[in-house]
Amino acid sequence: MTAQATAQRVQTPADLILLDIEGTVSPLAYVHTKMFPYARARMGDFLVSNLSRTEVAAALTQVATEATGTGLVLPPPSAANLPVIIAHLNELMDHDIKATGLKQLQGLIWEGGFRSGELRADLFPDVAPALRAWHAAGVELRVYSSGSNHAQKLFFAHTVDGDLTPLLAGHHDTTVGPKKAAASYSAIAAASGRAPEAILFLSDIVAELDAARAAGLRTALALRPNNPPAPAHDHPVFSSLLELTP
């Protein structure tokens, strides 16, 4: 059935609510027209200036490892090899590949933007009130996003509604596994110490919700303005987090 035909109300409370970011708590347009271009425009200069940093070296090692998995061998990180590496990173960004190494580099670049005030995380207006209400009601809140844990923390620390990080108990990125794999959600449940059925996962991507449900989690699909139409599914839906507030 269509998303519109699945307008069953999400049953709350849950012991833990697991949040996606893009298209769920933040508009797709902000991520795609502000954050991604910001990182892309600065990637080359950032790598030239920060190649010796431990976290940059670790991210580039991850990029090379992931490239090897696709049959591509990247040269070792060095000033001379940066053009080849940057070209590969640009290709990943062109195709919106959720590669862990790329996401780590983007997070390091966004750090400068958030700390300087050039970036402020845009949220749907219902998000901050709902998170505060859930937190006050004793619901544990965690985030699972393709963006690095570091980027997630920066995002929620510098929102249009202020620093929301005190409301969040944990962050999970693709180091726990792909978002469309049931094992990733099993790992998050284990890490949180919660039974899967006590966790409600909110996302705008049906395939992610399918994976979470296969792991035993409860699910609900975000119907946000300008999100792409959802394929046929049978997940409960919501258009505002305030609909779910206990």
C-alpha positions in Angstrom: 0.0 0.0 0.0 1.1 3.6 -0.4 2.4 5.8 2.4 -0.8 7.8 2.4 -2.9 4.6 2.8 -0.8 3.6 5.9 -1.9 6.4 8.1 -2.2 4.2 11.2 -1.2 6.0 14.4 2.2 5.1 15.9 1.8 3.5 19.3 3.8 5.1 22.1 5.4 5.1 24.5 8.6 3.2 23.7 11.6 2.8 26.1 13.9 4.0 23.4 13.3 6.1 20.2 16.0 5.8 17.5 16.1 8.8 15.1 17.3 9.1 11.6 18.4 12.7 10.7 18.0 13.5 7.0 14.4 13.7 5.9 13.2 12.8 9.5 14.3 15.5 11.8 16.0 17.8 9.3 14.8 18.8 5.8 16.4 17.0 2.9 17.1 20.4 1.3 19.3 21.6 4.2 21.5 18.5 4.0 21.7 18.4 0.3 22.0 22.1 -0.6 23.9 23.4 2.4 25.9 20.7 4.3 27.0 18.5 1.4 28.1 21.4 -0.8 29.9 23.0 2.1 32.1 19.9 2.6 32.7 19.3 -1.1 33.9 22.9 -1.7 36.4 22.6 1.1 37.5 19.0 0.8 40.7 19.6 -1.3 42.0 22.5 0.8 41.1 20.6 4.0 43.1 17.5 3.0 46.1 19.6 1.9 46.2 21.4 5.2 45.3 18.4 7.5 46.9 15.4 5.8 49.1 14.7 8.9 46.2 14.7 11.4 45.6 11.3 13.0 41.8 11.4 12.4 42.3 12.4 8.8 44.8 9.7 8.2 42.4 7.2 9.7 39.5 8.4 7.5 41.6 8.1 4.4 42.7 4.6 5.4 39.0 3.8 5.7 38.3 5.3 2.2 41.1 3.2 0.7 39.7 0.0 2.4 36.2 0.7 1.2 37.5 1.4 -2.3 39.4 -2.0 -2.3 36.1 -3.7 -1.6 34.8 -2.4 -4.9 37.9 -3.4 -6.8 39.6 0.0 -6.8 43.1 0.4 -5.5 43.8 4.0 -4.3 47.4 5.2 -3.8 48.6 5.8 -0.3 47.8 9.3 1.2 50.4 11.9 0.2 50.4 15.4 -1.2 51.3 14.0 -4.6 48.5 11.5 -4.5 45.8 13.8 -3.3 44.3 14.6 -6.7 43.5 11.0 -7.3 42.0 10.6 -3.8 40.0 13.8 -4.1 38.7 12.7 -7.5 37.5 9.4 -5.9 35.8 11.3 -3.0 34.1 13.6 -5.5 32.8 10.5 -7.3 31.4 9.1 -4.1 29.7 12.4 -3.4 28.3 12.6 -7.0 26.5 9.3 -6.4 25.6 10.0 -2.7 27.5 6.9 -1.6 27.2 6.5 2.2 30.9 5.5 2.6 32.1 5.6 6.2 35.5 7.1 5.3 33.9 9.9 3.3 31.4 10.6 6.1 34.2 10.9 8.6 36.0 13.5 6.4 32.8 15.4 5.9 32.2 15.5 9.6 35.7 16.9 10.2 35.0 19.7 7.7 31.6 20.4 9.1 33.2 20.8 12.5 34.8 24.1 11.3 31.5 25.3 9.9 29.5 24.6 13.0 32.1 26.1 15.3 32.4 29.2 13.2 28.7 29.7 12.9 28.7 29.3 9.1 26.5 26.2 9.7 23.5 25.8 11.9 21.6 22.6 11.8 18.1 23.2 10.4 15.3 21.2 12.1 11.6 20.8 11.5 9.9 23.0 14.1 8.3 20.0 15.9 11.7 18.3 16.6 13.1 20.2 19.6 9.7 20.3 21.5 9.2 16.6 20.9 12.7 15.6 21.9 12.4 17.7 25.1 9.0 16.1 25.9 10.3 12.6 25.3 13.4 13.2 27.4 11.3 14.6 30.2 9.1 11.6 30.1 12.1 9.3 30.5 12.3 8.0 27.0 15.9 7.3 25.9 16.8 9.0 22.6 19.5 7.8 20.2 20.5 8.7 16.7 21.4 6.4 13.8 22.6 8.2 10.7 25.0 7.6 7.8 26.8 10.7 9.0 29.7 10.0 11.4 29.1 10.0 15.1 31.3 13.1 15.3 29.1 14.9 12.7 25.9 13.9 14.5 27.1 15.4 17.7 28.1 18.6 16.0 24.8 18.7 14.2 22.7 18.5 17.4 25.0 20.8 19.3 24.5 23.6 16.8 20.9 23.6 15.8 18.5 26.5 15.1 16.9 25.5 18.5 20.2 25.4 20.4 22.2 22.6 21.8 20.1 19.4 22.0 22.9 17.0 22.8 22.0 16.7 26.5 18.8 15.1 25.4 20.6 12.3 23.4 21.9 9.1 25.1 23.9 7.8 22.1 24.9 8.0 18.5 25.4 5.3 15.9 26.8 5.5 12.4 27.7 3.1 9.6 30.5 1.6 11.7 27.8 -0.4 13.3 26.7 -1.6 9.9 24.6 -0.4 6.9 21.3 1.2 7.6 19.5 -1.3 5.3 20.8 -4.4 7.2 18.9 -6.0 10.0 22.1 -6.9 11.8 22.8 -3.2 12.3 19.7 -2.7 14.3 20.3 -5.8 16.4 23.7 -4.4 17.2 22.2 -1.1 18.3 19.7 -2.8 20.5 22.4 -4.8 22.1 24.6 -1.7 22.6 21.6 0.1 24.3 20.7 -2.8 26.5 17.1 -2.7 25.3 15.0 -5.4 23.9 14.4 -4.8 20.2 10.6 -4.5 20.6 11.1 -1.7 23.2 12.7 0.5 20.5 10.9 2.7 18.0 12.9 3.6 14.9 11.9 6.7 12.9 13.1 7.2 9.3 12.0 8.5 5.9 13.4 5.4 4.1 11.2 2.3 3.8 14.1 0.0 3.3 15.7 1.1 6.5 12.4 0.6 8.4 12.1 -2.9 6.8 15.5 -3.8 8.1 14.8 -2.5 11.6 11.5 -4.4 11.7 13.3 -7.6 10.6 15.5 -7.1 13.7 12.4 -6.8 15.9 12.2 -3.0 16.3 9.0 -1.0 16.0 9.0 1.4 13.1 7.3 4.5 11.7 7.8 6.4 8.4 8.4 10.2 8.3 6.2 11.9 5.8 8.0 15.3 5.6 7.6 18.1 3.1 9.6 17.5 -0.1 10.5 14.0 0.8 10.3 11.6 -2.2 7.2 9.5 -2.4 7.5 6.3 -0.5 7.2 2.9 -2.2 4.5 0.5 -1.1 4.9 -0.4 2.6 2.9 -1.2 5.7 4.7 0.9 8.3 2.8 3.4 10.5 3.4 7.0 9.4 3.7 10.4 11.0 4.2 14.0 9.7 5.3 15.5 13.0 7.1 14.1 16.0 4.6 15.8 18.2 2.1 13.2 17.0 4.2 10.6 18.9 4.8 12.6 22.1 3.8 10.6 25.1 
